[in-house]
């Protein structure tokens, strides 16, 4: 492999400065080599071993002119990473708003009195509680199989008052935080896919 003298000097300088990893990265980017081959080349230069002409393999989608599959992967990685961070931001905002609401909510004791059933056959709890001297009921928003509660099980409810409007929420991880949980889960998937695409495009 023919390596320009200026490139050799830079690699030797990086090695001499104790920056071998930077030298490997430099070689990988300059020649479009796979990581293991870039490391082999740097070690050969370090030991002043003669370099064979065809002993190195270019990495998939090597970015020499930043075009073709490499560019597609790079753009897609940005899209997926952007969506991931957007989902995290929305989920974080919803979680923050919910937490602020609960700080000022009235907390009451209730009991599960029955279940309704969702379209998938899962059980949705109905909780009875006393508010302003009257018995009231609130239905949960999350169906589960098996039921998340037992009939007669004590459950706390939150009465959230905002601008004269009352919103009643059942206390429970999924009842309160299902939105942020789903957004965080989907965001994580997009983050891993986007990160993988970005690594390939490098």
C-alpha positions in Angstrom: 0.0 0.0 0.0 1.4 3.4 -1.1 1.1 5.9 1.7 2.1 9.5 1.1 5.1 10.6 3.2 3.1 13.5 4.7 0.5 11.0 5.9 3.2 8.7 7.3 4.7 11.6 9.2 1.3 12.5 10.7 0.7 9.0 11.8 4.2 8.6 13.3 3.7 11.9 15.1 0.4 10.8 16.6 2.0 7.5 17.7 4.9 9.4 19.2 2.5 11.7 21.1 0.8 8.6 22.6 -2.3 9.1 20.5 -2.5 5.7 18.9 -6.3 5.6 18.9 -6.4 8.9 17.1 -3.9 7.5 14.6 -6.1 4.5 14.0 -9.1 6.8 13.5 -7.1 9.0 11.1 -6.0 6.0 9.0 -9.6 4.6 9.0 -10.9 7.9 7.7 -8.1 8.5 5.2 -8.2 5.1 3.5 -11.7 3.9 4.2 -10.5 0.8 6.1 -12.3 -1.4 8.5 -11.3 -0.7 12.1 -9.2 -3.9 12.5 -7.3 -3.2 9.3 -6.7 0.5 10.3 -5.2 -0.8 13.6 -3.1 -3.3 11.7 -1.8 -0.6 9.4 -0.9 1.7 12.3 0.9 -1.1 14.2 2.8 -1.9 11.0 3.9 1.7 10.7 4.8 1.7 14.4 7.0 -1.3 14.0 8.2 -0.2 10.5 6.9 -3.4 9.0 6.6 -3.4 5.1 3.0 -3.1 4.0 1.4 -5.6 1.6 -0.6 -4.2 -1.3 -3.8 -6.2 -0.8 -3.9 -7.1 2.9 -6.5 -4.5 3.9 -10.2 -4.5 3.4 -12.4 -1.4 3.0 -15.2 -1.1 5.6 -18.8 -1.3 4.3 -20.0 2.1 2.9 -16.7 3.7 3.5 -17.0 7.4 3.2 -14.4 8.6 0.7 -16.6 11.2 -1.1 -19.7 11.0 1.2 -22.1 9.7 -1.4 -24.2 6.7 -2.2 -25.2 4.4 0.7 -23.0 6.3 3.1 -24.9 9.5 2.6 -28.3 7.8 2.8 -27.3 6.2 6.1 -26.0 9.5 7.4 -29.2 11.3 6.6 -31.4 8.6 8.0 -29.4 8.5 11.2 -30.1 12.2 11.7 -33.8 11.6 11.0 -34.1 8.7 13.5 -32.0 10.5 16.1 -34.1 13.7 15.7 -37.3 11.7 16.1 -35.9 10.0 19.2 -35.0 13.3 20.9 -38.3 14.8 20.0 -40.1 11.8 21.6 -38.0 12.1 24.7 -38.7 15.8 24.9 -42.5 15.3 24.5 -42.5 12.5 27.1 -40.4 14.6 29.5 -42.8 17.5 29.1 -45.9 15.3 29.8 -44.1 13.7 32.8 -43.2 17.2 34.2 -46.7 18.5 33.8 -48.2 15.4 35.4 -45.8 15.7 38.3 -46.7 19.4 38.8 -50.4 18.6 38.7 -50.0 15.9 41.4 -48.2 18.3 43.7 -51.3 20.4 44.0 -53.9 17.6 43.7 -56.3 16.5 46.5 -55.5 12.9 47.4 -58.4 10.7 48.5 -58.8 7.0 49.5 -61.0 4.8 47.2 -61.7 1.2 46.5 -61.9 -0.9 43.4 -65.6 -1.9 43.1 -65.8 -3.4 39.6 -64.1 -3.8 36.2 -65.0 -2.8 32.7 -63.4 -4.4 29.8 -61.4 -2.9 26.9 -61.6 -3.8 23.3 -58.7 -6.3 23.8 -60.5 -8.0 26.7 -58.3 -6.4 29.3 -59.7 -5.4 32.7 -60.1 -1.7 33.5 -60.6 -0.8 37.2 -63.5 1.3 38.4 -62.8 3.0 41.7 -65.3 4.4 44.1 -64.4 7.2 46.5 -66.1 10.0 48.5 -65.6 13.6 47.5 -67.5 16.6 48.8 -69.7 14.3 50.8 -70.8 12.2 47.8 -69.9 8.9 46.5 -68.2 9.1 43.1 -66.7 6.7 40.7 -63.8 7.0 38.3 -62.8 4.5 35.6 -59.1 3.8 34.9 -57.5 4.5 31.5 -55.4 1.3 31.2 -56.7 -2.2 30.5 -54.6 -5.1 31.7 -54.7 -8.9 31.8 -54.7 -10.2 34.5 -56.3 -7.3 36.3 -53.9 -4.9 38.0 -56.1 -4.7 41.1 -58.5 -6.9 43.1 -62.1 -6.1 43.9 -62.1 -4.2 47.2 -58.5 -3.3 47.0 -57.8 0.2 48.4 -56.6 2.7 45.8 -55.7 6.3 46.0 -57.2 8.8 43.6 -56.0 12.3 42.8 -58.5 15.1 42.3 -56.8 17.7 40.1 -58.5 21.1 39.9 -57.5 23.5 37.1 -59.4 26.6 36.1 -62.5 25.3 37.8 -62.3 22.0 36.0 -61.8 18.8 38.0 -59.8 15.9 36.6 -59.7 12.6 38.6 -56.8 10.2 38.2 -56.2 6.8 39.7 -52.9 6.4 41.5 -50.7 3.9 39.6 -47.6 3.7 37.5 -49.4 3.0 34.3 -52.5 5.1 35.1 -50.3 8.2 35.6 -47.3 7.6 33.5 -48.3 5.4 30.5 -47.8 8.3 28.0 -44.2 9.1 29.0 -43.4 5.4 29.3 -44.6 4.6 25.8 -42.8 7.7 24.3 -39.6 6.8 26.1 -39.8 3.2 24.9 -40.3 4.2 21.2 -37.7 7.0 21.5 -35.2 4.4 22.7 -35.8 2.2 19.7 -35.3 5.2 17.4 -32.2 6.1 19.3 -30.6 2.7 18.8 -31.5 2.5 15.1 -30.3 6.0 14.5 -27.1 5.4 16.5 -26.4 2.2 14.5 -27.0 4.0 11.2 -24.7 6.8 12.2 -21.9 4.3 13.2 -22.2 2.7 9.8 -22.0 6.0 8.0 -18.8 7.0 9.8 
